[in-house]
C-alpha cells in the first residue's frame, strides 16, 4: 500500500480542498463479483446469519475502480487487507447492500469508498464510487453518508483544516445528494497542534 500512502500524503501537502471523484450514476449492468457465500444457520435459530462478501475480490474485479488502486491494493500484514466492509439497507435491493472503504496501511487514511448492490442473479454491481484521499462512507438510517477531510497547502495528513459531510439517498436507480455540511476545524486551541474533536452532525 506504499502507493496509496504516498497518494494520501501528496494530496494532503498540495491540495487546497475538495472532494475528488464522485460517481453516483445509474447502477452498472456488468457483473462485478461472485454471489455471497451461503448463510449459516446458527444453532437454535431459524434465521440465517448475514451473508458476507469477499470485499477484496469485489474491488479487484470492479471495472469502476481505477487501475492504480487495484495495483496498489496489497495486504498490510499476512492476508489482512486495509478494507472496512459494512452491510445495510441503502437501495432496497434483494439483499443488504455492501459499503467498502479502502484505506492506507500506515495511517488508515481512506482513499476509496464504494457501494455494491446485489442483482437478481446474485452478482454485485457498483452503484457509487468516490476515490480521493481521506474519504470514508457509512450507512446511517438508510442513507449513505460520505465524509471527506479537506486539506490546505500546509496541512499534514493527521490534521486537516476541515471536512465535508455529504448525505446521499437512493432514488429509483441512483444515489442523489440530499444534504451537505462543511465543518472548519479550530486551530487556535491547543497551540495549533490539531483540531478539536468535532461532534457528529445531527441530521435534519
Residue frames relative to the residue before (quaternion, step in Angstrom):
aa qw qx qy qz dx dy dz
X 1.0000 0.0000 0.0000 0.0000 0.00 0.00 0.00
X 0.2919 0.7757 -0.5167 0.2146 3.62 1.20 0.33
X 0.6470 0.5320 -0.3320 0.4338 3.59 0.99 -0.77
X 0.6564 0.5035 -0.3166 0.4641 3.58 0.98 -0.78
X 0.6434 0.5130 -0.3268 0.4649 3.57 0.98 -0.85
X 0.6487 0.5101 -0.3216 0.4643 3.57 0.94 -0.84
X 0.6310 0.5357 -0.3320 0.4524 3.58 1.02 -0.79
X 0.6656 0.5026 -0.3085 0.4575 3.57 0.92 -0.91
X 0.6732 0.4899 -0.3031 0.4637 3.59 0.92 -0.90
X 0.6340 0.5371 -0.3359 0.4436 3.57 0.97 -0.78
X 0.6896 0.4773 -0.2835 0.4650 3.56 0.89 -0.97
X 0.6240 0.5392 -0.3426 0.4500 3.57 1.08 -0.70
X 0.7150 0.4561 -0.2652 0.4587 3.60 0.94 -0.78
X 0.7934 0.3456 -0.1554 0.4764 3.57 1.05 -0.69
X 0.6133 0.5896 -0.3635 0.3796 3.59 1.07 -0.56
X 0.2625 -0.7458 0.5883 0.1696 3.53 -1.21 0.57
X 0.7551 -0.3365 0.1895 0.5298 3.54 1.18 0.44
X 0.4699 0.6715 -0.4963 0.2864 3.54 -1.31 0.13
X 0.4318 -0.7243 0.4921 0.2163 3.49 -1.28 0.30
X 0.4914 -0.7049 0.4216 0.2896 3.61 1.20 0.16
X 0.7893 -0.3325 0.2363 0.4590 3.53 -1.32 -0.34
X 0.0276 -0.7641 0.6444 0.0060 3.53 -1.03 0.89
X 0.0087 0.7721 -0.6354 0.0101 3.56 -1.02 0.81
X 0.1300 0.8042 -0.5629 0.1397 3.54 -0.18 1.29
X 0.3171 0.7838 -0.4750 0.2438 3.57 1.11 0.68
X 0.7784 -0.3213 0.2324 0.4867 3.56 -1.29 -0.27
X 0.6255 -0.5532 0.3968 0.3810 3.54 -1.20 0.56
X 0.4642 -0.6700 0.5127 0.2696 3.55 -1.02 0.89
X 0.3934 -0.7507 0.4855 0.2147 3.57 -0.84 0.98
X 0.5977 0.5834 -0.3754 0.4018 3.60 1.19 -0.31
X 0.4941 -0.6540 0.4748 0.3205 3.61 -0.97 0.77
X 0.2941 -0.7741 0.5421 0.1426 3.56 -1.02 0.84
X 0.8239 -0.0827 0.0997 0.5517 3.56 0.81 -0.87
X 0.6839 -0.4861 0.3495 0.4168 3.54 -1.29 0.03
X 0.6254 -0.5167 0.4152 0.4116 3.53 -1.27 0.26
X 0.6209 -0.5400 0.4092 0.3942 3.52 -1.25 0.38
X 0.5731 -0.5588 0.4655 0.3776 3.49 -1.28 0.40
X 0.5952 -0.5801 0.3976 0.3887 3.62 -1.02 0.64
X 0.5142 -0.6487 0.4661 0.3122 3.55 -1.06 0.76
X 0.3390 -0.7220 0.5687 0.2010 3.52 -1.21 0.58
X 0.3309 -0.7504 0.5397 0.1903 3.57 -0.80 0.99
X 0.3761 -0.7343 0.5147 0.2333 3.62 -0.56 1.12
X 0.6091 -0.5553 0.4212 0.3784 3.54 -1.22 0.57
X 0.8337 0.1963 -0.1604 0.4907 3.54 -0.96 0.91
X 0.7098 0.3916 -0.2642 0.5225 3.60 1.22 0.21
X 0.3507 -0.7420 0.5346 0.2017 3.57 -1.01 0.84
X 0.6096 0.5610 -0.3484 0.4385 3.58 1.26 -0.20
X 0.3973 -0.7309 0.4935 0.2539 3.63 -0.68 1.02
X 0.5402 -0.6032 0.4773 0.3413 3.54 -1.21 0.57
X 0.6324 -0.5384 0.3971 0.3904 3.56 -1.24 0.48
X 0.4020 -0.7087 0.5140 0.2683 3.64 -0.67 1.01
X 0.2384 -0.7650 0.5836 0.1317 3.55 -1.12 0.69
X 0.2949 -0.7425 0.5743 0.1785 3.55 -1.15 0.64
X 0.4663 -0.6059 0.5502 0.3357 3.53 -1.34 0.25
X 0.2623 -0.8196 0.4901 0.1384 3.57 0.02 1.34
X 0.6148 0.5504 -0.3551 0.4394 3.59 1.03 -0.71
X 0.6769 0.4799 -0.2932 0.4749 3.58 0.93 -0.89
X 0.5949 0.5618 -0.3647 0.4444 3.58 1.06 -0.67
X 0.6952 0.4706 -0.2745 0.4689 3.56 0.84 -1.01
X 0.6926 0.5002 -0.2883 0.4325 3.58 0.83 -0.98
X 0.7417 0.3894 -0.2248 0.4978 3.60 1.09 -0.63
X 0.5113 0.6687 -0.3997 0.3628 3.58 1.31 -0.01
X 0.3618 -0.7545 0.5003 0.2225 3.65 -0.59 1.04
X 0.6365 0.5325 -0.3374 0.4444 3.61 1.20 -0.31
X 0.5923 0.5407 -0.3758 0.4643 3.60 1.24 -0.21
X 0.4945 -0.6880 0.4423 0.2940 3.58 -0.80 1.00
X 0.6091 -0.5755 0.4130 0.3567 3.55 -1.16 0.68
X 0.6145 0.5607 -0.3543 0.4271 3.62 1.00 -0.75
X 0.6635 0.5000 -0.3056 0.4652 3.56 0.97 -0.86
X 0.6540 0.5146 -0.3198 0.4529 3.56 0.93 -0.84
X 0.6645 0.5074 -0.3065 0.4550 3.59 0.95 -0.85
X 0.7253 0.4413 -0.2396 0.4710 3.59 1.06 -0.75
X 0.5487 0.6221 -0.4016 0.3881 3.59 1.24 -0.25
X 0.1783 0.7728 -0.5762 0.1972 3.55 -0.28 1.33
X 0.6003 -0.5568 0.4130 0.3988 3.61 -1.17 0.43
X 0.4479 -0.6616 0.5242 0.2948 3.57 -1.13 0.61
X 0.7694 -0.0799 0.0736 0.6294 3.56 0.98 -0.92
X 0.8304 0.0768 -0.0749 0.5467 3.57 -0.88 0.89
X 0.7228 -0.3587 0.2927 0.5131 3.55 -0.62 -1.17
X 0.4392 0.6933 -0.4488 0.3536 3.58 1.23 0.52
X 0.1695 -0.7961 0.5776 0.0614 3.57 -0.56 1.22
X 0.4865 -0.6674 0.4729 0.3070 3.62 -1.09 0.62
X 0.3932 0.7063 -0.4771 0.3448 3.56 0.59 1.19
X 0.1606 -0.7432 0.6424 0.0959 3.54 -1.05 0.89
X 0.1106 -0.8033 0.5844 0.0311 3.57 -0.98 0.85
X 0.0526 -0.7890 0.6121 0.0050 3.57 -0.92 0.97
X 0.1931 -0.7704 0.6002 0.0945 3.56 -1.15 0.74
X 0.2965 0.7532 -0.5513 0.2021 3.56 -0.97 0.82
X 0.5815 -0.5831 0.4436 0.3536 3.54 -1.34 0.11
X 0.0594 0.7984 -0.5934 0.0833 3.54 -0.58 1.22
X 0.8212 0.2508 -0.0827 0.5058 3.59 0.96 -0.91
X 0.4076 -0.7158 0.4666 0.3223 3.60 1.25 0.01
X 0.2738 0.7756 -0.5132 0.2454 3.55 1.02 0.84
X 0.7208 -0.4525 0.3061 0.4266 3.58 -1.30 -0.06
X 0.7731 0.1402 -0.0839 0.6128 3.59 1.28 -0.28
X 0.6712 -0.4702 0.3505 0.4534 3.62 -1.19 0.24
X 0.4502 -0.6712 0.5228 0.2711 3.54 -1.09 0.78
X 0.3154 -0.7496 0.5604 0.1568 3.55 -1.25 0.53
X 0.1207 -0.7617 0.6341 0.0570 3.56 -0.85 1.05
X 0.0871 -0.8032 0.5893 -0.0006 3.55 -0.70 1.14
X 0.0926 -0.7774 0.6215 0.0280 3.57 -0.85 1.05
X 0.1725 -0.7761 0.6023 0.0722 3.57 -0.78 1.10
X 0.0873 -0.8204 0.5651 -0.0048 3.57 -0.84 1.04
X 0.5383 -0.5614 0.4954 0.3869 3.53 -1.35 0.00
X 0.5593 -0.6269 0.4276 0.3337 3.57 -1.15 0.58
X 0.7076 0.5219 -0.2851 0.3816 3.58 0.77 -1.03
X 0.8414 0.1046 -0.0130 0.5300 3.56 0.75 -1.05
X 0.4470 -0.7309 0.4285 0.2870 3.61 1.27 0.30
X 0.2922 0.7365 -0.5454 0.2732 3.57 0.95 0.88
X 0.4065 -0.7172 0.5103 0.2450 3.57 -0.78 1.00
X 0.0944 -0.8176 0.5675 0.0255 3.57 -0.85 0.97
X 0.8106 0.0721 -0.0538 0.5786 3.59 1.23 -0.14
X 0.0674 -0.7748 0.6281 0.0253 3.55 -1.03 0.86
X 0.0012 0.8076 -0.5870 0.0568 3.57 -0.82 1.05
X 0.1719 -0.7611 0.6167 0.1042 3.56 -1.14 0.70
X 0.1204 -0.7978 0.5902 0.0249 3.55 -0.88 1.04
X 0.1669 -0.7788 0.6023 0.0530 3.53 -1.00 0.98
X 0.3999 -0.7263 0.5040 0.2419 3.56 -0.85 0.94
X 0.3260 -0.7295 0.5725 0.1839 3.54 -1.08 0.86
X 0.7141 -0.4506 0.3210 0.4290 3.54 -1.33 0.13
X 0.6983 0.4697 -0.2792 0.4624 3.61 1.09 -0.66
X 0.6177 -0.5827 0.3341 0.4090 3.59 1.28 0.10
X 0.5798 0.5574 -0.3935 0.4454 3.62 1.21 -0.21
X 0.3890 -0.7229 0.5282 0.2170 3.56 -1.29 0.30
X 0.1624 -0.7749 0.6047 0.0863 3.54 -1.11 0.79
X 0.4600 -0.6689 0.5161 0.2732 3.56 -1.08 0.76
X 0.0616 -0.8170 0.5733 0.0026 3.59 -0.68 1.12
X 0.7803 0.1177 -0.1107 0.6041 3.60 1.28 0.09
X 0.0625 0.7894 -0.6088 0.0488 3.56 -1.03 0.81
X 0.0384 0.7572 -0.6512 0.0343 3.56 -1.04 0.88
X 0.0056 -0.8081 0.5871 -0.0470 3.58 -0.52 1.18
X 0.4046 0.6609 -0.5341 0.3380 3.54 -0.25 1.32
X 0.5785 -0.5976 0.4060 0.3786 3.62 -1.01 0.63
X 0.8460 0.1717 -0.1651 0.4770 3.52 -1.22 0.75
X 0.4520 0.6377 -0.4876 0.3889 3.57 0.88 1.01
X 0.0547 0.7903 -0.6076 0.0563 3.56 -1.08 0.73
X 0.1751 -0.8050 0.5624 0.0710 3.56 -0.87 1.01
X 0.0587 -0.7863 0.6149 0.0118 3.56 -1.12 0.75
X 0.4050 -0.6654 0.5667 0.2685 3.54 -1.36 0.30
X 0.0203 0.8030 -0.5925 0.0610 3.56 -0.74 1.09
X 0.8292 -0.2304 0.1069 0.4980 3.57 -0.35 1.31
X 0.7770 -0.3677 0.1724 0.4809 3.53 0.86 1.00
X 0.6550 0.4615 -0.3133 0.5097 3.59 1.29 0.00
X 0.3813 -0.6704 0.5806 0.2610 3.54 -1.28 0.46
X 0.0795 -0.7963 0.5996 0.0055 3.58 -0.70 1.12
X 0.0775 -0.8105 0.5804 -0.0133 3.56 -0.58 1.20
X 0.1153 -0.7982 0.5908 0.0222 3.56 -0.67 1.17
X 0.0422 -0.7956 0.6041 -0.0173 3.56 -0.87 1.03
X 0.3647 -0.7194 0.5485 0.2205 3.57 -0.79 1.02
X 0.2432 -0.7656 0.5844 0.1150 3.57 -1.06 0.85
X 0.1348 -0.8148 0.5634 0.0234 3.54 -0.80 1.10
X 0.2732 -0.6969 0.6337 0.1950 3.51 -1.25 0.65
X 0.7564 -0.4515 0.2278 0.4148 3.56 -1.26 0.36
X 0.7617 0.3697 -0.2050 0.4911 3.63 1.03 -0.70
X 0.4623 0.6944 -0.4468 0.3233 3.61 1.22 0.08
X 0.3478 -0.6817 0.5972 0.2402 3.53 -1.22 0.61
X 0.6775 -0.4845 0.3493 0.4292 3.57 -1.25 0.28
X 0.6809 0.5169 -0.2909 0.4297 3.58 1.01 -0.82
X 0.8040 0.2435 -0.0975 0.5336 3.60 1.10 -0.63
X 0.0765 -0.8087 0.5830 0.0150 3.61 0.09 1.24
X 0.5556 -0.6172 0.4473 0.3320 3.55 -1.26 0.35
X 0.8032 -0.1014 0.0835 0.5811 3.56 1.16 -0.47
X 0.2723 -0.7482 0.5735 0.1927 3.53 -1.27 -0.33
X 0.2607 -0.7161 0.6237 0.1740 3.51 -1.29 0.54
X 0.1029 -0.7769 0.6203 0.0335 3.57 -0.90 0.98
X 0.0204 -0.8213 0.5680 -0.0483 3.56 -0.42 1.25
X 0.2053 -0.7810 0.5832 0.0877 3.55 -0.88 1.01
X 0.1026 -0.7899 0.6041 0.0245 3.56 -0.93 1.01
X 0.1148 -0.7700 0.6238 0.0690 3.55 -1.19 0.67
X 0.4804 -0.6750 0.4844 0.2811 3.56 -1.02 0.87
X 0.0162 0.7858 -0.6165 0.0465 3.57 -0.85 1.03
X 0.8434 -0.0800 -0.0084 0.5312 3.58 -0.41 1.27
X 0.8087 -0.2322 0.1905 0.5058 3.60 0.09 -1.25
X 0.7631 0.2722 -0.1799 0.5579 3.59 1.20 0.36
X 0.5005 -0.6084 0.5121 0.3422 3.55 -1.36 0.18
X 0.1179 -0.7734 0.6206 0.0521 3.55 -1.02 0.89
X 0.4734 -0.6714 0.4910 0.2901 3.57 -0.98 0.84
X 0.1174 -0.8169 0.5640 0.0302 3.56 -0.85 1.01
X 0.8065 0.0360 -0.0052 0.5902 3.59 1.17 -0.40
X 0.0303 -0.7858 0.6178 0.0027 3.57 -1.12 0.73
X 0.0261 -0.7873 0.6155 -0.0228 3.56 -0.87 1.02
X 0.1175 -0.7706 0.6217 0.0768 3.58 -1.02 0.82
X 0.1190 -0.7789 0.6142 0.0450 3.56 -0.93 0.97
X 0.1928 -0.7350 0.6386 0.1220 3.56 -1.01 0.92
X 0.3392 -0.7595 0.5223 0.1878 3.58 -0.79 1.02
X 0.4446 -0.6978 0.5084 0.2385 3.54 -1.08 0.86
X 0.1369 -0.8126 0.5642 0.0521 3.59 -0.65 1.11
X 0.5236 0.6607 -0.4097 0.3485 3.61 1.24 -0.08
X 0.6790 0.4642 -0.2812 0.4943 3.59 1.19 -0.50
X 0.8076 0.2634 -0.1927 0.4911 3.57 -1.01 0.77
X 0.5710 -0.6408 0.3631 0.3627 3.59 1.13 0.70
X 0.6559 -0.5643 0.3111 0.3932 3.54 1.05 0.76
X 0.4259 0.7329 -0.4462 0.2871 3.58 1.19 0.36
X 0.7829 -0.2417 0.1405 0.5559 3.58 1.22 0.05
X 0.6175 -0.5732 0.3929 0.3683 3.57 -1.23 0.35
X 0.5194 -0.5937 0.5074 0.3468 3.49 -1.26 0.46
X 0.6036 -0.5447 0.4099 0.4134 3.60 -1.14 0.46
X 0.2553 -0.7671 0.5733 0.1329 3.57 -0.93 0.91
X 0.4125 -0.7184 0.4930 0.2659 3.62 -0.70 1.01
X 0.6300 -0.5208 0.4155 0.3990 3.53 -1.27 0.44
X 0.4177 -0.7092 0.5123 0.2452 3.54 -0.96 0.91
X 0.4035 -0.7221 0.5086 0.2390 3.54 -0.75 1.05
X 0.3904 -0.7093 0.5381 0.2344 3.55 -1.02 0.83
X 0.5106 -0.6391 0.4791 0.3183 3.52 -1.15 0.69
